[in-house]
Structure formats: structure tokens, C-alpha cells
Amino acid sequence: MLSLALVAAVLARAVAAPAAETPAQGTARSIAVQQGQFLSDGKPVEDFYCAPAGAGAHPAVILLHGAVPRGAGNAAFAATCRALAAAGYYTMFVEYYSQAGPAHPGDPPAGGRRFAPWVNANFATWTQEIASALDMLDHDPAIVHGRIAIIGHSLGAFLALATGATEGERLAAVVEYYGGMPAGYARLAANMPPTLIMHGADDRSVPVRYAHALDAILTARGRPHEMHIYPGKGHGFGMLPRGDPWLTTLAFLRRYLGK
């Protein structure tokens, strides 16, 4: 269980370099990444999305980035967006910096001693933006009701877990890469949907003990979950749709979302 201040202190060391995009295989290459926007508390939030081919409603996945400069890693998320759409999932990348964060592409998050206050001040705004994205998907006839998942990386994983604790009845699954459960939300962990914990054994930014702490919280509350610890991996792996992390994530989504 982590305080928001400790979350911020941990993530201040976790700003990853942007990953280059590697095209996913098969039909993913032909799927368009489209720009969008929705409202949260009456203010705009940017997103991009990828829609599966074929008629009918589809399950949905929300993607959340980490504490990186604005736009860093978006090419990797676009590749994941296409790959998930090719697997049959409507996929939405939420730019939660829209209302509280770096304003322009390339702008970094607050650094050093300013990072913890910045996270603490904006965490509620970010979770509200994610809840508003859920509202939009809940009312979209192209989305299968009750079959929405969130995938979060680093700071995005902390946000995904906080959202799972508060909005668990609206989520079918959470996939968290190298995050942890913030304090104040652990008491709500009985609401958590099925959760996939993905962490590197050698993570020096968000140490692996946070994965074990999350495992203990979910086990104590009888919540379904899996934990995969990757030997030799540090922070920032699994950004592209390839290898075992991708296959593990996709199998988890298929189990709880279908397709």
C-alpha cells in the first residue's frame, strides 16, 4: 500500500525514453489510429483510438501511459492500439495530461522535488478523466456493456489500479505494468476486477516488492489475479505488442473480455 507521496517519489525515477514503433503483424498494419476528444467535468480530454474491423459491438481496452514527457512513447502505444484492435478490441489511449500535466508535445512532467506535489495535486483529476472515458464507453452502442479493461504502465498502472478500486463494477479486467496500489485505495480493493500484475524482478524505479504487496492485498480480499515477475527485466518493458508480456496480456484479456 503506497501513499501518493511515495508513489510520486518512486515514479520520479521512472521516466522512460520513448520507444520506437514496431508494426504489429497481420491486419494490425492496416488499422487506422484516429484522433478523438471527450469531456470530463466539462473540459476536453484528448485521446486516440483504434476500431476493430467488422460489424457489431466489441469489448474495449483503455491504455494509460506513465510519467513521461507529453507524447513520449505514443508510437509504441499506437502499435499496441492497432494490435489490440486487430484482436477484436476497441482501444482508446487516454491522454490524461489533457487537464493537468505537460501542455505541449515533448514537455516533461515536473521533476525533482516538484514531482511529488505535482502527482498529489493532479491524481484526482487524472482518475476523473479516466472515469469519464469509462462513461463515454459505457454509453457507446459499439462497445459491449461490462466488457472494458484498462492497461496501465508505471504511473498509468497506479491510476489503473485506483480506477479498478473505485470503478470495479464497470471494469472486466485491469492489467498493470510495474505499478502499485496507492494508499487510500487499498481499502477498496474488494471492488477490484480480475487483475494482471506484470513486473520486472530488477526494476529499480518501482521495485518488485510493490508487485508482491499488490498480490498480498488482492489475495487477502479474495480477488482473482495473476502475477508474472520477469527475471532480469527492469522498468519500462512490455511497451510493444510482442514477446511473452504481450502474449500474457492478450491471453488475460481473452479470458475476461472474450474474443
C-alpha positions in Angstrom: 0.0 0.0 0.0 1.6 3.2 -1.2 0.9 6.8 -0.2 0.6 9.2 -3.2 3.7 10.9 -2.0 5.7 7.7 -2.1 4.1 6.9 -5.5 5.4 10.2 -6.7 8.9 9.7 -5.2 9.2 6.2 -6.8 8.0 7.3 -10.2 10.3 10.4 -10.2 13.0 7.8 -11.1 10.9 6.1 -13.7 10.7 8.5 -16.7 11.4 6.2 -19.6 12.8 7.1 -23.0 10.2 6.9 -25.8 10.0 3.5 -27.6 10.2 3.2 -31.4 7.2 1.7 -33.0 7.4 -1.8 -34.5 4.5 -2.6 -36.7 2.3 -5.4 -35.4 1.7 -8.4 -37.6 -1.2 -9.1 -39.9 -4.2 -6.9 -40.1 -2.9 -4.5 -37.4 -0.9 -2.7 -40.1 -4.0 -1.6 -41.9 -5.9 -0.3 -38.9 -6.1 3.5 -38.6 -5.2 5.4 -35.4 -7.7 8.1 -35.1 -7.7 11.3 -33.0 -10.5 12.0 -30.7 -11.7 14.0 -27.7 -14.2 13.7 -24.9 -15.3 15.8 -22.0 -14.5 15.4 -18.3 -16.0 17.9 -15.9 -16.9 20.0 -18.9 -13.3 20.2 -20.1 -11.8 18.4 -23.1 -9.6 15.3 -22.8 -7.6 14.2 -25.8 -7.5 10.6 -26.9 -6.6 8.4 -29.9 -8.4 5.2 -30.7 -8.4 2.1 -33.0 -11.6 0.3 -34.0 -11.7 -3.3 -35.0 -12.9 -4.4 -38.4 -16.3 -6.0 -38.7 -19.8 -5.1 -37.7 -21.3 -5.3 -34.2 -20.2 -4.3 -30.7 -16.8 -5.0 -29.4 -15.1 -5.2 -25.9 -12.9 -2.2 -25.2 -9.5 -1.5 -23.7 -8.2 1.8 -22.3 -4.5 2.5 -22.4 -2.6 4.7 -19.9 0.9 6.0 -20.3 3.5 6.6 -17.5 5.1 9.7 -16.1 6.9 10.7 -19.4 7.1 13.8 -21.4 3.9 14.5 -23.2 3.7 12.3 -26.3 6.8 10.2 -25.4 6.1 6.6 -26.3 2.9 7.4 -28.2 4.3 5.4 -31.2 4.5 2.3 -29.1 1.0 2.9 -27.8 -0.2 3.3 -31.3 1.3 0.0 -32.2 -0.5 -1.6 -29.2 -3.7 0.2 -30.2 -3.6 -1.4 -33.7 -2.7 -4.8 -32.4 -5.5 -4.8 -29.8 -8.0 -3.7 -32.5 -6.8 -6.5 -34.7 -7.5 -8.9 -31.9 -11.1 -7.5 -31.7 -10.9 -4.9 -29.0 -11.9 -1.2 -29.5 -8.9 0.5 -28.0 -8.6 4.0 -26.6 -5.5 5.8 -25.5 -6.4 8.5 -22.9 -4.1 11.5 -22.7 -4.7 12.2 -19.0 -2.3 15.1 -19.1 -5.0 17.0 -21.0 -6.3 18.9 -18.0 -3.4 18.6 -15.6 0.1 17.9 -17.0 2.7 18.9 -19.6 0.8 21.1 -22.0 2.8 20.6 -25.3 4.4 17.6 -27.0 7.8 17.0 -25.5 7.2 18.9 -22.3 8.3 16.9 -19.3 6.4 16.2 -16.1 7.5 18.1 -13.0 10.9 16.9 -11.9 12.9 16.6 -8.7 11.3 17.8 -5.6 8.3 19.2 -7.5 7.3 15.8 -8.8 5.6 14.5 -5.6 3.4 17.6 -5.2 2.5 17.5 -8.9 1.3 13.9 -8.6 -0.6 14.6 -5.4 -2.2 17.7 -6.8 -3.3 16.1 -10.0 -4.1 12.4 -9.2 -7.8 13.1 -8.6 -8.1 15.0 -11.9 -6.5 12.1 -13.8 -8.7 9.5 -12.2 -11.8 11.6 -13.0 -10.7 11.8 -16.7 -10.4 8.0 -16.8 -13.8 7.7 -15.2 -15.2 10.0 -17.8 -13.6 7.8 -20.5 -15.5 4.9 -18.9 -18.7 6.9 -19.0 -18.3 7.5 -22.7 -17.6 3.9 -23.5 -20.5 2.7 -21.3 -22.9 4.7 -23.5 -21.4 3.8 -26.8 -23.5 1.1 -28.6 -20.4 -0.1 -30.4 -19.0 -1.3 -27.1 -20.1 -4.5 -25.3 -21.5 -3.4 -22.0 -19.5 -4.6 -19.0 -16.5 -5.7 -21.1 -14.0 -2.9 -20.6 -10.4 -3.3 -19.4 -7.6 -0.9 -18.5 -3.9 -1.4 -19.3 -1.6 1.0 -17.4 2.2 1.4 -17.4 4.1 2.9 -14.4 2.1 6.0 -13.2 -0.6 4.8 -15.6 -0.6 1.5 -13.6 -1.2 3.3 -10.3 -4.1 5.2 -12.0 -5.5 1.9 -13.4 -5.4 0.3 -10.0 -7.0 3.3 -8.3 -9.7 3.2 -11.0 -10.2 -0.5 -10.5 -10.7 0.0 -6.8 -13.3 2.8 -7.3 -14.9 1.7 -10.6 -14.5 -2.1 -10.4 -18.2 -2.8 -11.1 -17.7 -1.2 -14.6 -14.4 -3.0 -15.4 -13.9 -6.6 -16.6 -10.1 -6.5 -16.0 -7.1 -4.4 -15.1 -3.6 -5.1 -16.5 -0.9 -3.2 -14.6 2.7 -3.0 -15.6 5.2 -2.1 -12.8 2.8 -0.1 -10.6 1.3 -0.5 -7.2 -1.9 0.2 -5.2 -1.9 3.8 -3.8 -2.8 4.2 -0.1 -6.4 5.2 0.4 -7.4 2.8 -2.4 -6.3 -0.4 -0.8 -9.3 -0.3 1.5 -11.4 -0.5 -1.7 -9.6 -3.5 -3.1 -12.5 -5.8 -2.6 -14.0 -4.0 -5.6 -11.1 -4.9 -7.9 -11.9 -6.7 -11.1 -9.6 -9.5 -12.2 -6.0 -8.1 -12.3 -2.9 -9.0 -14.1 0.4 -7.9 -12.3 3.4 -7.6 -14.6 6.7 -6.6 -13.1 10.4 -6.8 -13.7 12.5 -8.5 -11.0 15.3 -5.9 -11.5 13.1 -2.8 -11.6 14.9 -0.1 -9.7 12.3 2.6 -10.3 9.2 0.8 -8.9 10.9 -2.1 -7.1 9.3 -5.6 -7.4 8.2 -5.5 -3.7 5.3 -3.3 -4.8 4.1 -6.2 -7.1 4.3 -8.6 -4.1 2.4 -6.1 -1.9 -0.4 -5.8 -4.5 -0.5 -9.6 -4.7 -0.9 -9.8 -0.9 -3.7 -7.1 -1.0 -5.7 -8.9 -3.7 -5.1 -12.3 -2.1 -6.3 -11.1 1.3 -9.5 -9.9 -0.3 -10.1 -12.9 -2.4 -9.8 -11.1 -5.7 -8.9 -13.0 -8.9 -5.5 -12.1 -10.1 -2.2 -13.3 -11.7 1.3 -12.2 -11.1 4.2 -12.5 -13.5 7.6 -11.5 -12.4 10.2 -11.3 -15.2 13.8 -12.1 -14.2 16.3 -9.6 -15.5 13.7 -7.1 -16.5 13.8 -3.5 -15.2 11.3 -0.7 -15.7 9.6 0.1 -19.0 9.4 -3.4 -20.6 6.3 -4.5 -22.5 5.6 -1.3 -24.3 5.3 -3.0 -27.7 2.9 -5.8 -28.7 5.5 -8.6 -28.9 7.0 -11.4 -26.8 5.8 -13.0 -23.7 4.4 -9.9 -22.0 2.2 -9.2 -25.0 1.0 -12.9 -25.2 0.3 -13.0 -21.5 -1.7 -9.7 -21.6 -3.6 -10.9 -24.7 -4.5 -14.2 -23.0 -5.7 -12.4 -19.9 -7.9 -10.1 -21.9 -9.4 -13.0 -23.9 -10.2 -14.8 -20.6 -12.1 -11.8 -19.2 -13.2 -9.8 -22.2 -13.7 -12.6 -24.7 -12.7 -12.7 -28.4 
